[in-house]
Amino acid sequence: MSEFDVAVIGAGPAGLSAALGLVRSRRTVLLIDSNRPRNAATLRSHGFLTRDGVPPLELRKLGREEFEGYPGASFHAGLVQSVRALQGGGFELAARGIRGAANLEVTVGNIVVATGLVETMPSVPSLRAWYGTDLHSCVECDGYEKRDEALALIGESADLAERALLISQWSNDLIVFTNGADAVSAAEQEALGARGIAVERRPIADVVGEQGRMTGVLLADGETVPREAGFVRPAWTPAIGYLDGLGIALDAEGLIAVDACGRTSVPGVYAAGDSTAPGPEQLIIAAGHGAQVAAALNRDLLGPLLPV
């Protein structure tokens, strides 16, 4: 017998939404989280209906309070270290407690993975200093706040031109910085140029600013290109090292492969949110995915209506 019907790992919008849907379905739910989201540097989150502009940590706090208001809800402050499949079904989960919480070892019937992504930034020394204020990674989340500014797009990935096209919706003063990488083809550069978007291929020395505001991109040859703000394209990988022993299948993007309802290749393991599919990384989309996974998992737990 498992101690909980479901463990939800990660209390961002996807995990909170899944946990809320499951506990409202009268399932016993253990929610585990370290409260270290990758959007913690962002002062305001946007695009979440009725919560536009709320600080990300405040949104998480509100969601957790709602979840914990139900009888079947349990929360543990911790970092999941390992998940082991048990013979006959279910999983043994081990977590290291944080902020005074004890270490945890528990058996659960099912798991929802909602730990999101790990970001690896381009190798620019002071980039992190501007991240969350003048530089952002989610265009849909923060594009409106950077409207009509002189913007930079810094990245080294093959989708840089497509992201530049999207950013041009908010500003007609945009320069793409590839940091010396061959990330924009000649044809893409020509197409961007026809839309008034410049491509700067020289390596970057740093992002510079004065009095707490970004003022430009310093190139390796000493020239500073004036810029007021912008976007960065990190490399994203799912934060799922604790699942290494389960053999969960990944897709071509290196994300968790799931079906339309969030089921992974391992029975009893579901996934929701940014770790599962490329696309707009908006909080409201992650929350919707979490709700969808909760509904599917709850139905799966009921088993077939008729004998098989």
C-alpha positions as CSV (number, residue, x, y, z in Angstrom):
1,M,0.0,0.0,0.0
2,S,1.4,3.4,-1.0
3,E,1.3,6.2,1.5
4,F,0.0,8.6,-1.1
5,D,-2.0,8.1,-4.3
6,V,0.2,10.6,-6.1
7,A,3.4,12.6,-5.6
8,V,3.6,15.8,-7.6
9,I,7.2,16.9,-7.9
10,G,7.5,20.7,-8.5
11,A,5.1,23.4,-7.3
12,G,5.2,25.8,-10.3
13,P,1.9,26.5,-12.1
14,A,1.9,23.0,-13.8
15,G,2.5,21.1,-10.5
16,L,0.2,23.2,-8.4
17,S,-2.6,22.9,-11.0
18,A,-2.1,19.1,-11.2
19,A,-2.0,18.8,-7.4
20,L,-5.1,20.9,-7.0
21,G,-7.1,18.9,-9.5
22,L,-6.0,15.6,-7.9
23,V,-6.8,16.6,-4.3
24,R,-10.2,17.9,-5.4
25,S,-10.7,14.4,-6.9
26,R,-10.3,13.1,-3.4
27,R,-6.8,11.7,-4.0
28,T,-4.1,11.8,-1.4
29,V,-1.4,14.0,-2.9
30,L,2.1,14.8,-1.7
31,L,3.5,18.0,-3.2
32,I,7.3,18.4,-3.1
33,D,9.1,21.6,-3.9
34,S,12.2,23.6,-3.2
35,N,10.8,27.0,-4.1
36,R,13.6,27.8,-6.4
37,P,11.9,28.4,-9.7
38,R,13.9,29.5,-12.7
39,N,11.7,32.6,-13.0
40,A,12.5,33.8,-9.5
41,A,14.6,36.6,-10.8
42,T,11.6,38.0,-12.7
43,L,9.9,40.8,-10.7
44,R,6.5,40.3,-12.3
45,S,4.9,37.4,-14.2
46,H,2.4,38.2,-17.0
47,G,-0.4,36.6,-19.0
48,F,-2.0,34.7,-16.2
49,L,-5.7,35.5,-16.2
50,T,-6.7,37.6,-13.1
51,R,-3.0,37.6,-11.9
52,D,-1.3,39.7,-14.6
53,G,1.7,41.4,-13.0
54,V,1.9,39.2,-9.9
55,P,5.4,38.3,-8.6
56,P,6.1,34.7,-9.5
57,L,6.8,33.6,-5.9
58,E,3.5,35.2,-4.8
59,L,1.6,33.2,-7.5
60,R,3.2,30.0,-6.1
61,K,2.3,31.0,-2.6
62,L,-1.3,31.6,-3.4
63,G,-1.5,28.3,-5.3
64,R,0.0,26.3,-2.5
65,E,-2.4,27.8,0.0
66,E,-5.3,26.7,-2.1
67,F,-3.9,23.2,-2.4
68,E,-3.2,22.8,1.3
69,G,-6.8,23.8,2.1
70,Y,-8.0,20.3,1.1
71,P,-8.0,17.2,3.4
72,G,-5.9,15.0,1.2
73,A,-3.1,17.5,0.6
74,S,0.4,17.3,2.1
75,F,3.4,19.5,1.3
76,H,7.1,18.8,1.8
77,A,9.9,21.4,1.4
78,G,12.6,19.4,-0.3
79,L,14.6,18.4,-3.3
80,V,13.8,14.9,-4.7
81,Q,17.0,12.9,-4.9
82,S,15.8,9.6,-6.4
83,V,12.7,7.7,-7.5
84,R,12.8,3.9,-7.6
85,A,10.1,1.7,-9.2
86,L,8.8,-1.0,-6.8
87,Q,8.0,-4.5,-7.8
88,G,4.3,-4.9,-8.2
89,G,3.7,-1.2,-8.9
90,G,4.3,2.2,-7.2
91,F,7.4,4.0,-6.4
92,E,9.8,4.8,-3.6
93,L,10.8,8.4,-3.4
94,A,13.6,10.0,-1.5
95,A,13.9,13.7,-0.9
96,R,16.4,15.9,1.0
97,G,14.6,18.3,3.3
98,I,15.3,22.0,3.0
99,R,14.6,25.1,5.2
100,G,14.4,22.9,8.4
101,A,12.3,20.1,6.9
102,A,13.4,16.5,7.6
103,N,14.6,14.2,4.9
104,L,11.8,12.1,3.4
105,E,11.4,8.5,2.2
106,V,7.9,7.6,1.1
107,T,6.0,5.2,-1.2
108,V,3.6,6.6,-3.7
109,G,1.3,5.1,-6.3
110,N,1.9,7.5,-9.1
111,I,4.1,10.5,-9.9
112,V,3.6,13.8,-11.7
113,V,6.9,15.3,-12.9
114,A,6.6,19.1,-12.9
115,T,10.1,20.3,-12.2
116,G,10.4,22.3,-15.4
117,L,13.7,23.2,-17.1
118,V,17.2,24.1,-16.3
119,E,18.6,27.0,-18.3
120,T,22.2,27.2,-19.6
121,M,22.9,30.8,-20.7
122,P,25.2,31.9,-23.5
123,S,28.7,32.5,-22.1
124,V,28.4,36.2,-21.4
125,P,29.9,37.2,-18.0
126,S,27.3,39.7,-16.7
127,L,24.3,38.4,-18.4
128,R,22.8,37.0,-15.2
129,A,23.0,40.4,-13.6
130,W,20.5,41.8,-16.1
131,Y,18.3,38.7,-16.2
132,G,14.8,39.2,-15.0
133,T,14.9,43.0,-15.2
134,D,16.3,44.2,-18.5
135,L,16.8,40.8,-20.1
136,H,14.3,37.9,-20.3
137,S,13.9,34.5,-22.0
138,C,10.2,34.3,-22.5
139,V,9.1,36.5,-25.3
140,E,5.4,35.9,-24.8
141,C,5.7,36.7,-21.1
142,D,7.7,39.9,-21.3
143,G,7.5,41.3,-24.8
144,Y,4.9,43.8,-24.0
145,E,6.9,45.4,-21.2
146,K,9.8,45.9,-23.6
147,R,7.7,47.5,-26.4
148,D,9.3,50.2,-28.5
149,E,12.7,49.8,-26.8
150,A,16.0,49.3,-28.5
151,L,16.3,45.5,-28.0
152,A,19.0,42.9,-28.2
153,L,18.4,39.2,-28.8
154,I,21.4,37.2,-27.6
155,G,21.7,33.5,-28.4
156,E,23.5,30.8,-30.2
157,S,20.7,28.4,-31.2
158,A,19.2,27.5,-34.6
159,D,15.8,29.1,-33.8
160,L,17.3,32.5,-33.3
161,A,15.8,34.0,-36.5
162,E,12.3,32.7,-35.6
163,R,12.5,34.3,-32.2
164,A,13.7,37.6,-33.6
165,L,10.7,37.6,-35.9
166,L,8.4,37.1,-32.9
167,I,10.1,39.9,-30.9
168,S,9.7,42.3,-33.8
169,Q,6.0,42.4,-32.9
170,W,6.9,44.6,-30.0
171,S,9.8,46.7,-31.3
172,N,11.1,47.8,-34.7
173,D,14.6,48.4,-33.2
174,L,16.1,44.9,-32.8
175,I,19.6,43.5,-33.2
176,V,20.3,39.8,-33.1
177,F,23.7,39.0,-31.5
178,T,24.9,35.5,-32.3
179,N,28.1,35.7,-30.1
180,G,30.2,34.3,-32.9
181,A,28.0,31.2,-33.4
182,D,26.8,30.2,-36.8
183,A,23.2,30.5,-35.6
184,V,21.6,32.5,-38.4
185,S,21.9,31.4,-42.0
186,A,22.6,33.9,-44.8
187,A,19.0,33.4,-46.1
188,E,17.6,34.1,-42.6
189,Q,19.8,37.2,-42.2
190,E,18.5,38.5,-45.6
191,A,14.9,37.9,-44.6
192,L,15.4,39.6,-41.2
193,G,17.1,42.5,-42.8
194,A,14.1,43.0,-45.1
195,R,12.1,43.5,-41.9
196,G,14.6,45.9,-40.4
197,I,16.3,43.5,-38.1
198,A,20.1,43.5,-38.0
199,V,22.3,40.5,-37.2
200,E,25.6,41.1,-35.4
201,R,27.9,38.0,-35.6
202,R,30.9,39.3,-33.7
203,P,31.6,37.6,-30.3
204,I,30.3,39.4,-27.2
205,A,32.5,40.5,-24.4
206,D,29.7,41.5,-22.0
207,V,26.4,43.2,-21.4
208,V,27.0,46.7,-19.9
209,G,24.9,49.3,-18.1
210,E,24.8,52.3,-15.8
211,Q,22.8,53.1,-12.6
212,G,21.1,49.7,-12.7
213,R,19.9,49.9,-16.3
214,M,21.3,48.1,-19.3
215,T,22.9,50.4,-21.8
216,G,24.5,48.2,-24.4
217,V,26.2,45.1,-25.6
218,L,30.0,45.2,-25.5
219,L,31.6,43.3,-28.3
220,A,35.0,41.5,-28.1
221,D,36.7,44.0,-30.4
222,G,35.8,46.9,-28.0
223,E,32.8,48.4,-29.7
224,T,29.6,48.9,-27.6
225,V,26.3,48.6,-29.4
226,P,23.7,50.7,-27.6
227,R,20.7,48.6,-26.4
228,E,18.2,49.3,-23.7
229,A,16.9,45.8,-23.0
230,G,16.2,42.5,-24.7
231,F,15.9,38.8,-24.7
232,V,18.3,35.8,-24.3
233,R,17.9,32.4,-25.8
234,P,19.2,29.8,-23.2
235,A,19.7,26.1,-23.8
236,W,16.9,24.3,-22.0
237,T,17.0,20.8,-20.5
238,P,14.5,19.1,-18.3
239,A,15.3,19.1,-14.6
240,I,14.8,15.3,-14.1
241,G,18.1,13.9,-12.9
242,Y,16.3,12.2,-10.0
243,L,14.5,10.0,-12.6
244,D,17.6,8.5,-14.1
245,G,16.9,5.0,-12.9
246,L,13.4,4.8,-14.5
247,G,14.5,5.0,-18.1
248,I,11.9,7.6,-19.2
249,A,11.9,8.2,-22.9
250,L,12.8,11.7,-24.2
251,D,11.8,13.3,-27.5
252,A,13.9,14.8,-30.2
253,E,14.2,18.0,-28.3
254,G,15.5,16.2,-25.2
255,L,12.3,16.8,-23.3
256,I,10.1,14.2,-21.7
257,A,8.1,12.3,-24.3
258,V,4.4,12.2,-23.3
259,D,1.1,11.4,-24.9
260,A,-1.8,13.9,-25.2
261,C,-2.7,13.4,-21.6
262,G,0.8,13.6,-20.1
263,R,1.6,9.9,-19.7
264,T,5.3,9.1,-20.1
265,S,6.8,5.8,-21.3
266,V,6.8,4.5,-17.7
267,P,3.4,3.4,-16.4
268,G,2.4,5.5,-13.4
269,V,4.7,8.4,-14.3
270,Y,3.1,11.5,-15.8
271,A,4.7,14.8,-16.7
272,A,3.3,18.4,-17.1
273,G,4.6,21.8,-18.0
274,D,7.7,23.1,-19.7
275,S,9.7,19.8,-19.4
276,T,7.4,18.1,-21.8
277,A,7.0,20.1,-25.0
278,P,8.5,23.0,-26.9
279,G,6.4,26.1,-27.3
280,P,5.3,29.2,-25.4
281,E,6.6,28.9,-21.8
282,Q,3.7,30.8,-20.3
283,L,2.5,30.1,-16.8
284,I,-1.1,29.8,-17.9
285,I,-0.2,27.2,-20.5
286,A,1.7,25.2,-17.9
287,A,-1.2,25.4,-15.5
288,G,-3.6,24.2,-18.1
289,H,-1.4,21.3,-18.9
290,G,-1.3,20.4,-15.2
291,A,-5.1,20.4,-15.0
292,Q,-5.2,18.1,-18.1
293,V,-2.8,15.7,-16.6
294,A,-4.7,15.6,-13.3
295,A,-7.9,14.7,-15.1
296,A,-6.2,11.9,-17.0
297,L,-4.4,10.5,-14.0
298,N,-7.6,10.5,-11.9
299,R,-9.4,8.6,-14.6
300,D,-6.6,6.1,-15.0
301,L,-6.8,5.3,-11.3
302,L,-10.4,4.2,-11.7
303,G,-9.4,1.4,-14.1
304,P,-11.6,0.1,-16.9
305,L,-15.4,0.4,-16.6
306,L,-15.9,-3.2,-17.8
307,P,-13.7,-6.3,-17.3
308,V,-11.0,-6.6,-19.9
